[in-house]
Amino acid sequence: MQTLTEAIITAGWRERILSESQLARLLGGSAQRRYNLVNRALHRGELIRLRRGRYRLATAMAGTAPHPFVVAQALRAGSYVSLESALSFHGLIPEAVPSTLSVVPGRRRDEMTVQDLGTFLFWPLALNPGYFLEGVERVVLDGQAALVAGPLRALLDRCCLFRSDWPGLADLLHSLRIDPDGLAALRADDLDALRPVYRHRRLRTLIDAMQRELTS
């Protein structure tokens, strides 16, 4: 009988994150048979459960570790990567970020640690309905899609999370160690589309101040 690991590799899904429904289509048969195959693969260390209903072959079987942004999307549907993780991805800050930081709809903060894949933090923000994905980009990483905040959205999300006032460009460059060349990614005109995103007046005031300084 073909093992689950063999079935995943044969299907060309070695590097994919898989849902219960995908495993059901792949394996066929009864729910009990699928349950037994999944448990056997987990017990052997060939399969990793990212969370309930989301699985991936272990790195030793897949040949490569998944991109953490793709893992974050699988852990919390509807979230997008932002804050320092997105700033690092876009090259604005020099340091690698040890945890993957995402913004999530709703009010529930989450922290998840996945074996061999790291820690994932999900933060709710005070955002207006209908603007959750404004300034967020769809990127393809290792053949799978993830949602990642653009540089300005990631920076404003950070200010929203920490309830910051606008520190001024000089202090911003110093506190986050933003590369001055990275300021080219911060376009004042793009702030207009982000002004209605945030619920609190503080962020609108911050955006006005930031726009004035970027255009001066």
PEMOHU-V759679 format. One record per pair of residues at least 6 apart in sequence whose C-alpha atoms are under 7 Angstrom apart, sorted by the first residue. I is the first residue (numbers start at 1). J is the second residue. D is the distance in Angstrom with one decimal. If there is no record, write none. Layout:
BEGIN
<<I & J & D> <I & J & D>>
END
This chain:
BEGIN
<<3 & 37 & 6.8> <4 & 37 & 5.8> <4 & 38 & 6.8> <4 & 41 & 6.7> <5 & 41 & 6.9> <5 & 46 & 6.9> <8 & 14 & 5.9> <14 & 57 & 6.6> <14 & 62 & 5.1> <15 & 62 & 5.5> <15 & 66 & 7.0> <16 & 56 & 6.4> <17 & 54 & 6.7> <17 & 55 & 5.7> <17 & 56 & 4.9> <18 & 54 & 5.6> <18 & 55 & 5.2> <18 & 56 & 6.1> <19 & 53 & 5.5> <19 & 54 & 4.8> <19 & 55 & 6.5> <20 & 53 & 5.2> <20 & 54 & 6.7> <27 & 34 & 6.9> <41 & 47 & 5.3> <42 & 48 & 6.2> <45 & 58 & 6.9> <46 & 57 & 5.9> <46 & 58 & 5.2> <46 & 61 & 6.3> <47 & 55 & 6.8> <47 & 56 & 5.8> <47 & 57 & 4.4> <47 & 58 & 5.1> <48 & 55 & 5.6> <48 & 56 & 5.4> <48 & 57 & 5.9> <48 & 58 & 5.6> <49 & 55 & 4.6> <49 & 56 & 6.7> <50 & 75 & 6.8> <50 & 114 & 6.1> <51 & 75 & 6.4> <54 & 74 & 6.9> <59 & 65 & 5.2> <67 & 141 & 6.7> <67 & 142 & 6.9> <68 & 100 & 6.8> <69 & 81 & 6.6> <69 & 146 & 6.1> <70 & 144 & 6.8> <70 & 145 & 6.7> <70 & 146 & 5.4> <72 & 120 & 6.6> <73 & 79 & 6.3> <73 & 80 & 6.9> <73 & 146 & 6.3> <78 & 104 & 6.7> <78 & 105 & 7.0> <79 & 102 & 6.4> <79 & 103 & 5.6> <79 & 104 & 4.4> <79 & 105 & 6.6> <80 & 102 & 5.4> <80 & 103 & 5.6> <80 & 104 & 6.8> <80 & 147 & 4.8> <80 & 148 & 5.5> <80 & 149 & 6.8> <81 & 101 & 5.9> <81 & 102 & 4.1> <81 & 103 & 6.3> <81 & 147 & 6.2> <81 & 148 & 4.7> <81 & 149 & 6.1> <82 & 101 & 6.0> <82 & 102 & 5.1> <82 & 103 & 6.3> <82 & 148 & 6.2> <82 & 149 & 5.1> <82 & 154 & 4.9> <83 & 101 & 6.3> <83 & 154 & 4.7> <83 & 155 & 6.3> <83 & 157 & 6.2> <83 & 158 & 5.3> <84 & 97 & 6.7> <85 & 97 & 5.9> <85 & 100 & 5.9> <85 & 101 & 5.7> <86 & 148 & 6.3> <86 & 149 & 6.1> <86 & 151 & 6.9> <86 & 154 & 6.1> <87 & 93 & 6.0> <87 & 151 & 5.9> <87 & 154 & 6.4> <88 & 94 & 6.5> <88 & 95 & 6.7> <88 & 96 & 6.4> <90 & 151 & 6.6> <92 & 178 & 5.2> <92 & 179 & 5.8> <92 & 182 & 5.1> <93 & 176 & 6.7> <93 & 177 & 5.9> <93 & 178 & 4.8> <93 & 179 & 6.4> <99 & 118 & 6.7> <99 & 119 & 5.1> <99 & 120 & 5.6> <99 & 121 & 6.9> <100 & 119 & 6.5> <100 & 120 & 4.8> <100 & 121 & 6.2> <101 & 120 & 6.2> <101 & 121 & 5.0> <101 & 122 & 6.1> <102 & 121 & 6.2> <102 & 122 & 4.8> <102 & 123 & 6.2> <103 & 122 & 5.5> <103 & 123 & 4.8> <103 & 124 & 5.7> <104 & 122 & 5.8> <104 & 123 & 5.7> <104 & 124 & 5.1> <105 & 124 & 5.9> <106 & 124 & 6.1> <107 & 124 & 5.3> <108 & 124 & 6.3> <109 & 122 & 5.6> <109 & 123 & 5.1> <109 & 124 & 6.1> <110 & 121 & 5.9> <110 & 122 & 5.0> <110 & 123 & 6.9> <111 & 120 & 5.7> <111 & 121 & 4.6> <111 & 122 & 6.3> <112 & 119 & 5.7> <112 & 120 & 5.2> <112 & 121 & 6.6> <113 & 119 & 4.3> <113 & 120 & 6.2> <125 & 161 & 6.4> <126 & 198 & 6.2> <126 & 199 & 5.5> <127 & 197 & 5.7> <127 & 198 & 4.5> <127 & 199 & 5.1> <128 & 197 & 5.6> <128 & 198 & 5.7> <128 & 199 & 5.3> <131 & 197 & 5.2> <134 & 194 & 6.8> <135 & 149 & 6.1> <135 & 150 & 5.7> <135 & 153 & 5.7> <136 & 147 & 6.5> <136 & 148 & 5.5> <136 & 149 & 4.1> <136 & 150 & 5.5> <137 & 147 & 5.6> <137 & 148 & 5.2> <137 & 149 & 5.9> <137 & 150 & 6.4> <138 & 145 & 6.5> <138 & 146 & 5.8> <138 & 147 & 4.6> <138 & 148 & 6.3> <139 & 145 & 5.6> <139 & 146 & 5.5> <139 & 147 & 6.2> <139 & 148 & 6.9> <140 & 146 & 6.3> <151 & 185 & 6.7> <151 & 186 & 6.8> <152 & 186 & 5.9> <160 & 203 & 6.7> <165 & 206 & 6.0> <166 & 206 & 5.1> <166 & 209 & 6.8> <166 & 210 & 6.7> <188 & 211 & 5.1> <188 & 214 & 5.7> <188 & 215 & 6.4> <191 & 207 & 6.8> <191 & 211 & 6.9> <195 & 204 & 5.9> <195 & 207 & 6.7>>
END
